[in-house]
Amino acid sequence: MYNKTIAELSQSLAQGEFSSVELTQVYLDRIEKFDGQVNSYITVTADAALAAAKQADVQIKAGTAGTLTGIPLAQKDIFCTNGVKTSCGSKMLDNFISPYDATVISNFKQAGAVMLGKTNMDEFAMGSSNETSFYGAVKNPWDLDAVPGGSSGGSAAVVAARLAPASTGTDTGGSIRQPAALCGITGLKPTYGRVSRYGMIAFASSLDQAGPMARTAEDCALMMNAMAGFDERDSTSIERDVPDYSASLNQSLAGLKIGLPKEYFAAGLDNGVASAVEAAIEEYKKLGAEIVDISLPNTALSVPAYYVVAPAECSSNLSRFDGVRFGYRCDNPEDLEDLYKRSRGEAFGPEVKRRIMIGAYVLSAGYYDAYYIKAQKSRQLISQDFKQAFEKVDVIMGPTSPTVAFNLGEKTDDPVTMYLSDAYTIATNLAGLPGMSVPCGFVGQRPVGLQIIGNYFDEARLLNVAHQYQQHTDWHSRVPAAFA
Amino acid sequence: MSIEPSDVEKIAHLARLEVTEADVPEYVRNLSNILDLVAQMDGVDTDKVEPMAHPMAMAQRLREDVVTETDQRDHFQQIAPQTENGLYLVPQVIE
């Protein structure tokens, strides 16, 4: 049961092979048995899950079920969930029981999905290895000595270890695609504004975007059908029709123009990763695609620009955590300033503090033009690179991450080394473009991800391109031996 | 670009973050490294480039000026650290 995709589970439920309650119980039992090794869930909502499954079974029997009715899902602990602890991986929100639902959560509730629990993540989504979580690091199911990637590390690990059929993630600089790559699963970061940010705890508001993480592109499409859409409660939500993302999965790739940016295959790329990605490109040629060599000349600007824009926005967003209205408050504050400083100093972890400090610095008097305006101009150049590329090609491909999963503790001493592991994913966030990661091989035991970047609102095409590859390869259906 | 211990203290105050004296040297080292990374932008001429604030280059949506929120004060204050008579309590500010 636990090796089935959402598409398969949905069919089984409809045909009465098993009930949603039985299916949910299988996952709850697996979480109980295996999650001690992986540490992928912060909260498991077993009772609520079984109650929701029971309701779903009534709908299925009555013939009023949708595709996601009764399907168990894991939600990243960044999405506010009414009546459930929503920690964002931080001590700051360890005591926070959300009083409302994020739109992503209410959309899935409306679709009849069953929430198994909330997944572990880097604190406030700041990290590339899930090691900054207040709840401890998540382990990579393929190799328990390795990181799962981040920040949606728990969401990637639950899918790889078969502790949920699929999950949600958020991606500010690669936080869906990089952990998807490192855990050998499929993940999609939609176009900025496609999925509502309402109730999704903000990190960098001009970059944050939620998306699905699943075994297959087909499952990502089914989830996108529930997730995407206009939401008046998100001021940057896009008013634009949502296509049926499943409808175009089977389109032929004959004549598809794939751009390969030379900057994504340059120094710093691991040889094994390069070979796996090149083999995937060969597969696409067999499917009728045409390869075009392109250049994204300002690629090297993306990490530097990001580490001004993201910290600046984070320092503003995280000023709401003041120890007054919700969240952590220090004991016996002497005065209001002491209350602010100690509540924040005691409850934020080192990476979050570093980013708040960088943000406060680049926005402070006298530095704004040199840093923030410079970064916004660099962002424009990066965005123009993509605009020019998409005049010549339909999609852009390359590696998701320069290496496979690294070892736990390997990069924690030097933040800058950690930041560079997002060198290929950050540019799409700065431009606001959609991107995917699709499993395309291994180096040793550790998975490799192929990144596919599309033009604005071209999620359906990305899913089609990924699905066709998955019809001809089986990397996405491999299971880590310890969790088979 | 290297920053000084006094910069760390100043930024920490601006950000209302308690930083202990023992942590200052590590902040100096890490923040300087991050600013060195950021400085890689300096080599690129951006004189004639428009700053990009938002990926969609769109204006903020406006709506009718009508009440859309219901009063949920009691509900929201259930999770507050300290309240009294519907007010959030903080240490005394005005003598």
Chai-1 contact restraints between the chains, C-beta under 6 A:
chainA,res_idxA,chainB,res_idxB,connection_type,confidence,min_distance_angstrom,max_distance_angstrom,comment,restraint_id
A,I97,B,I79,contact,1.0,0.0,6.0,A-B,restraint_1
A,P99,B,H75,contact,1.0,0.0,6.0,A-B,restraint_2
A,P99,B,F76,contact,1.0,0.0,6.0,A-B,restraint_3
A,Y192,B,P55,contact,1.0,0.0,6.0,A-B,restraint_4
A,S206,B,H54,contact,1.0,0.0,6.0,A-B,restraint_5
A,S235,B,Q60,contact,1.0,0.0,6.0,A-B,restraint_6
A,L301,B,M41,contact,1.0,0.0,6.0,A-B,restraint_7
A,P304,B,L37,contact,1.0,0.0,6.0,A-B,restraint_8
A,P304,B,V38,contact,1.0,0.0,6.0,A-B,restraint_9
A,P304,B,Q40,contact,1.0,0.0,6.0,A-B,restraint_10
A,P304,B,M41,contact,1.0,0.0,6.0,A-B,restraint_11
A,Y307,B,I34,contact,1.0,0.0,6.0,A-B,restraint_12
A,Y307,B,V38,contact,1.0,0.0,6.0,A-B,restraint_13
A,V308,B,V38,contact,1.0,0.0,6.0,A-B,restraint_14
A,V324,B,Y88,contact,1.0,0.0,6.0,A-B,restraint_15
A,V324,B,V90,contact,1.0,0.0,6.0,A-B,restraint_16
A,R325,B,A80,contact,1.0,0.0,6.0,A-B,restraint_17
A,R325,B,Y88,contact,1.0,0.0,6.0,A-B,restraint_18
A,F326,B,I79,contact,1.0,0.0,6.0,A-B,restraint_19
A,F326,B,A80,contact,1.0,0.0,6.0,A-B,restraint_20
A,R329,B,P81,contact,1.0,0.0,6.0,A-B,restraint_21
A,P333,B,P91,contact,1.0,0.0,6.0,A-B,restraint_22
A,D335,B,P91,contact,1.0,0.0,6.0,A-B,restraint_23
A,L336,B,V90,contact,1.0,0.0,6.0,A-B,restraint_24
A,L336,B,P91,contact,1.0,0.0,6.0,A-B,restraint_25
A,L336,B,V93,contact,1.0,0.0,6.0,A-B,restraint_26
A,L339,B,P91,contact,1.0,0.0,6.0,A-B,restraint_27
A,Y340,B,R16,contact,1.0,0.0,6.0,A-B,restraint_28
A,K341,B,R16,contact,1.0,0.0,6.0,A-B,restraint_29
A,K341,B,E18,contact,1.0,0.0,6.0,A-B,restraint_30
A,R342,B,E18,contact,1.0,0.0,6.0,A-B,restraint_31
A,R344,B,R16,contact,1.0,0.0,6.0,A-B,restraint_32
A,R344,B,L17,contact,1.0,0.0,6.0,A-B,restraint_33
A,G345,B,L17,contact,1.0,0.0,6.0,A-B,restraint_34
A,G345,B,E18,contact,1.0,0.0,6.0,A-B,restraint_35
A,K353,B,L17,contact,1.0,0.0,6.0,A-B,restraint_36
A,R354,B,N30,contact,1.0,0.0,6.0,A-B,restraint_37
A,I356,B,A15,contact,1.0,0.0,6.0,A-B,restraint_38
A,M357,B,I11,contact,1.0,0.0,6.0,A-B,restraint_39
A,M357,B,A15,contact,1.0,0.0,6.0,A-B,restraint_40
A,I358,B,I34,contact,1.0,0.0,6.0,A-B,restraint_41
A,A360,B,I11,contact,1.0,0.0,6.0,A-B,restraint_42
A,A360,B,L14,contact,1.0,0.0,6.0,A-B,restraint_43
A,A360,B,A15,contact,1.0,0.0,6.0,A-B,restraint_44
A,Y361,B,I11,contact,1.0,0.0,6.0,A-B,restraint_45
A,I373,B,P51,contact,1.0,0.0,6.0,A-B,restraint_46
A,K374,B,M41,contact,1.0,0.0,6.0,A-B,restraint_47
A,Q376,B,P51,contact,1.0,0.0,6.0,A-B,restraint_48
A,Q376,B,M52,contact,1.0,0.0,6.0,A-B,restraint_49
A,K377,B,T46,contact,1.0,0.0,6.0,A-B,restraint_50
A,K377,B,V49,contact,1.0,0.0,6.0,A-B,restraint_51
A,K377,B,P51,contact,1.0,0.0,6.0,A-B,restraint_52
A,S378,B,M41,contact,1.0,0.0,6.0,A-B,restraint_53
A,R379,B,M52,contact,1.0,0.0,6.0,A-B,restraint_54
A,Q380,B,V49,contact,1.0,0.0,6.0,A-B,restraint_55
A,Q380,B,E50,contact,1.0,0.0,6.0,A-B,restraint_56
A,Q380,B,M52,contact,1.0,0.0,6.0,A-B,restraint_57
A,S383,B,M52,contact,1.0,0.0,6.0,A-B,restraint_58
A,P415,B,N30,contact,1.0,0.0,6.0,A-B,restraint_59
A,V416,B,N33,contact,1.0,0.0,6.0,A-B,restraint_60
A,V416,B,L37,contact,1.0,0.0,6.0,A-B,restraint_61
A,G432,B,P55,contact,1.0,0.0,6.0,A-B,restraint_62
